[in-house]
């Protein structure tokens, strides 16, 4: 999922990108990618509709595998860009 989020950030923006991974004491893992484009990500394509596509499956994979995902405008890197994240439950 980290690869999907950061590859989306790199592929769809012209500026830098950053990856952040955190783990809580309870074992919940958060993965997030920041990029310079403030526009929201496109809605995920359901995997059953994306099997023949060469691209556009990334957020569908994130949706299928993560407990939660979302995005928010970024106020961290000079008030520009967005942060797309997902949460994985503890095993």
Sine and cosine of phi, psi and omega as CSV:
sin_phi,cos_phi,sin_psi,cos_psi,sin_omega,cos_omega
0.00,0.00,-0.57,0.82,0.07,-1.00
-0.87,0.49,-0.68,0.73,0.01,-1.00
-0.89,0.46,-0.65,0.76,0.02,-1.00
-0.90,0.44,-0.73,0.69,-0.03,-1.00
-0.91,0.41,-0.71,0.71,-0.04,-1.00
-0.96,0.28,-0.54,0.84,0.05,-1.00
-0.92,0.39,-0.58,0.81,0.11,-0.99
-0.88,0.47,-0.69,0.73,-0.01,-1.00
-0.89,0.46,-0.67,0.74,-0.02,-1.00
-0.96,0.29,-0.66,0.75,-0.10,-1.00
-0.94,0.33,-0.59,0.81,-0.16,-0.99
-0.98,-0.21,0.11,0.99,0.04,-1.00
-0.74,-0.67,0.25,-0.97,-0.01,-1.00
-0.98,-0.21,-0.19,0.98,-0.06,-1.00
-0.98,-0.19,-0.23,-0.97,0.01,-1.00
-0.95,0.32,0.21,-0.98,0.06,-1.00
-0.64,-0.77,0.37,-0.93,0.01,-1.00
-0.62,-0.78,0.54,-0.84,0.03,-1.00
-0.91,-0.41,0.65,-0.76,0.06,-1.00
-0.73,-0.69,0.72,-0.70,0.04,-1.00
-0.77,-0.64,0.75,-0.66,0.04,-1.00
-0.74,-0.67,0.45,-0.89,0.06,-1.00
-0.73,-0.69,0.74,-0.67,0.02,-1.00
-1.00,0.10,0.21,-0.98,0.05,-1.00
-0.89,0.46,-0.42,0.91,0.02,-1.00
-1.00,0.09,-0.05,1.00,0.05,-1.00
1.00,-0.08,0.09,1.00,0.06,-1.00
-0.97,0.24,0.72,-0.70,-0.03,-1.00
-0.93,-0.38,0.75,-0.66,0.10,-0.99
-0.93,-0.38,0.75,-0.67,0.04,-1.00
-0.84,-0.54,0.75,-0.67,0.00,-1.00
-0.59,-0.81,0.49,-0.87,0.05,-1.00
-0.79,-0.62,0.74,-0.67,0.07,-1.00
-0.97,-0.24,0.61,-0.79,0.14,-0.99
-0.61,-0.79,0.12,-0.99,-0.13,-0.99
-1.00,0.06,-0.11,0.99,-0.03,-1.00
-1.00,0.03,0.87,-0.49,-0.02,-1.00
-0.97,0.23,-0.17,0.99,-0.03,-1.00
-0.94,0.35,0.58,-0.82,0.02,-1.00
-0.91,0.42,0.43,-0.90,0.06,-1.00
-0.93,0.37,0.43,-0.90,0.05,-1.00
-0.92,0.39,0.41,-0.91,0.04,-1.00
-0.86,0.51,0.59,-0.81,0.00,-1.00
-0.91,0.42,0.60,-0.80,0.11,-0.99
-1.00,0.05,0.83,-0.55,0.04,-1.00
-0.83,0.55,0.63,-0.78,-0.08,-1.00
-0.87,0.49,-0.54,0.84,0.01,-1.00
-0.93,0.36,-0.31,0.95,0.05,-1.00
-0.99,-0.16,-0.15,0.99,-0.12,-0.99
-0.95,-0.31,0.11,0.99,-0.12,-0.99
-0.88,0.47,-0.49,0.87,-0.03,-1.00
-1.00,-0.08,-0.10,1.00,-0.03,-1.00
-0.98,0.18,0.57,-0.82,0.08,-1.00
-1.00,0.07,-0.31,0.95,0.04,-1.00
-0.55,-0.84,0.18,-0.98,0.05,-1.00
1.00,-0.06,0.19,0.98,0.00,-1.00
-0.99,-0.13,-0.17,0.99,-0.15,-0.99
-0.81,0.58,-0.83,0.56,-0.01,-1.00
-0.94,0.33,-0.42,0.91,0.12,-0.99
-0.90,0.44,-0.65,0.76,0.07,-1.00
-0.91,0.42,-0.68,0.74,0.03,-1.00
-0.88,0.48,-0.71,0.70,0.02,-1.00
-0.87,0.49,-0.67,0.75,-0.04,-1.00
-0.94,0.33,-0.51,0.86,-0.13,-0.99
-0.98,-0.22,-0.43,0.90,-0.09,-1.00
-1.00,-0.04,0.44,-0.90,0.08,-1.00
-0.94,0.34,-0.67,0.74,0.04,-1.00
-0.59,-0.80,0.39,-0.92,0.17,-0.99
-0.50,-0.87,0.31,-0.95,0.03,-1.00
-0.08,-1.00,-0.15,-0.99,0.04,-1.00
-0.51,-0.86,0.35,-0.94,0.06,-1.00
-0.46,-0.89,0.50,-0.87,0.10,-0.99
-0.88,0.48,0.54,-0.84,-0.05,-1.00
-0.99,-0.10,0.78,-0.62,0.11,-0.99
-0.96,-0.29,0.04,1.00,-0.11,-0.99
-1.00,0.08,-0.72,0.70,-0.12,-0.99
-0.98,-0.18,0.92,0.39,0.05,-1.00
0.96,0.28,0.52,0.86,0.03,-1.00
0.82,0.57,0.67,0.74,0.04,-1.00
-0.61,-0.79,0.43,-0.90,0.06,-1.00
1.00,0.03,-0.20,-0.98,-0.01,-1.00
-0.57,-0.82,0.25,-0.97,0.02,-1.00
-0.82,-0.58,0.88,-0.47,0.04,-1.00
-0.95,-0.30,0.78,-0.62,-0.14,-0.99
-0.70,-0.71,0.29,-0.96,0.16,-0.99
-0.60,-0.80,0.34,-0.94,-0.04,-1.00
-0.81,-0.58,0.74,-0.67,0.04,-1.00
-0.93,-0.38,0.72,-0.69,0.00,-1.00
-0.95,0.30,0.44,-0.90,0.09,-1.00
-0.92,0.40,0.60,-0.80,0.00,-1.00
-0.98,0.18,0.00,0.00,0.00,0.00
